[in-house]
Amino acid sequence: MIVCLDTNFLIDLLSNSPSAIEKARTLDKNRIAISVISFYELYFNAFRKNPSKFARYG
C-alpha cells in the first residue's frame, strides 16, 4: 500500500518533530508519496519566506 503524506506531516518532518520522525521511520521509503497540492503548498511557502533562494526558477 502506498501512503500519501499530507502537508502538515511534511511540515512537522521538516521541522524535526520527534513524533513525525519516529512515524516516518516506520514507513517503507519505496511506498510513500505526496500530492501535487502538498508539493505546491510547501514550495509556495518556502518561496514566500525566502524569495531570493528561488529567483533563478522564475
Sequence and secondary structure as in RCSB ss.txt:
>XXXX:A:sequence
MIVCLDTNFLIDLLSNSPSAIEKARTLDKNRIAISVISFYELYFNAFRKNPSKFARYG
>XXXX:A:secstr
  EEE HHHHHHHHTT HHHHHHHHTS TTSEEE HHHHHHHHHHHHHH GGGGGGG 
